[in-house]
């Protein structure tokens, strides 16, 4: 059983990336996001079928994440070269096309293991999504079966709730009242 991560400092990481432009590579560490919110999500494999739907959906909402002072980082155990090839594959051919955030290569499976999403016997990760605050504290995590894509709208709602500083009831949305102690 994985240790509880929510409410603790997020596990540190350093990984190589394929930038969303499909040309360049980079390197990213958790410390690069200090002072900003981060949505860190793991997906199983490049060139699969559910993964591009959510990777593209996050990219398409990047302007809203920017408005919320939040960065996005997608991660799988594939190489940075596989990521770049997938970014350079047209969307109508099961590719990603240009993205508005990088994809990180966890080829050594360290981050997936540290975040508790690695399927050891397969060498791939479950779909894990983590929201990390500007101080590096992990505030939210959800891990699902690999057959189920994530909701970008729900991720945005949760991020807004975390940023609100109030007690947020089920289905809370910005502008609604907070729960008050009785």
N, C-alpha and C positions, 0 to 999 in steps of 0.2 A: 504494500500500500504506500502510495506517495505521501510525503510530508505535506502538510498544509502550507500553501504559499501565500494566500491572501492575508494582508495585514503585515507581511514581512517585506524586507528588502528583496527586490526582484533578483533572481540569479544573474550574475554578470555573464556577459558573452562578448566574444570578438569573432566575427565571421567575414568572409569575403562575400562581395555582392556583385550582381549584375545590375547595372543601373537601368532604370526604366526606359532610357533612350535607345536601348538595344545595341549600343556601341561600346560603352565604357564599363570598366570594372572598378570596384571600390572596396573599402574595408569599413566595417561598422562595429562599434562597441556600444554597450548600454550607456556608458558615460557620454556618448555623443548626443544623447537625448536629454541630458540633464537640463532642467528648466522648462521642459515641454512635456506634454502628455504623449504617451506612446501606445498605439494599438499594435501589439506583436501577435501575429498569428502564424500557426504552423499548419501546413497542408501535406498530404501524403507524397505525391509525386508529380513531376512535370509531365506534360503530354498525356494527361488523363482527362476525364470527362466532367466531373463535378467541379474540380479545382479551378478551371478557367472561369467558370461562371461567377465564383465569389471573388477571385483575384481581380477580374475586370470590374465587378460591381464596386469593390472598394476603390479602385482607381477612378471610376466614374464619379465618385462622391468626394474626391480629394479636396475640392474647393471648400466644402462644408467642414471637413476635418481641419483644413488650414484655418478657417474662421474660428474653430474651437481650440486653436493652438496645439494641434495634435498631429504627430507624425504617424506613418504606417510603415511596418516592415513585415513582409511575407517571408516565411522560412520553410525550406524542405531539406531533405538529406541529399538532394541532387547537387551536382557540381555547378559552379558559376557558369561554366560553358554550356551546360544544358539549359540553365535559366536564360542565358542570352539567346540561344537558338530558339527557345520557345517564345521569347519576346519578339524575335524577328520573324516568326511564323505568323502569317495573316490570320485574323480572327475567323474568317470563313473556312480555314483549314485546321481548326482546333488549336490555333495559336492565340497568343495574348495581344499582339500588337504593342504599340508604345504604352508604357505605364507611367503613372505619376508618382511612383515610389519604387524603391529597389526590392529585389528578391535576394535573400541571403542564402548562402550555401552552408548548411550544417553537415558537411560531408563526414565529419568525425563523430557526429551524432551527440556531441557534448551538450548543446543547448536543449535539444529534444529530451535528453535524459534528465538534465537539471530541472526542466519545467514539467517533468513527469508525463510526457506524451509519447515517448518512444515505445514502439512495439519492437522489442528486442529481437524476437525471432524473425521478423520481416525486415528489420533495418530501416523502417519508415516511421513517420509519426502519425498519431491520431490528429484530428482537427482540434487544435487547442487555440483558444483566443484569450489573450491577457491584456488588461489595461493597466499601465504603469503610470503613476503620477509624476509630476515634475521633480519630486525629491527621490524618486527611485523605488517608491513603495508599490508593491503589487496590490491593486485595489479590486480587481475583478478577474475571474477566470471561468471559462466554460470549456469543457472538452466533450466532443461528440464522436459518434461512430463515423467512420469515413464515408459512409453512403449519404450523409446529410450535410448539405451546404449551410453556411451561416447566413443570418440576416444582418445586412449592413444597417438597415433602419434600427434594429434593436441595439446594435453596437453603438450607434449614434445616440439613441435614447439613454442608454446606460452611461455613456460618457457625459452627457449633459446632466444627468442626475448626480453623478459623482462630482462634477464641477459646481453644482448648485450649492453644496454645503449644507443642505437641509435633509430632513427625513422624508424620503420619497416613497409614497405608497405604490402598490402594484399598478402598472400601466401609467405611472406619472409621466407627464410631459411638461416641458418648459411653459411657464405661465400658470400652472396649476399650483394650488396651495400645498404646503408641506404638512406632514403629519405632526401634530403637536402632542406633547405629553399631557396626560389627564391627571 
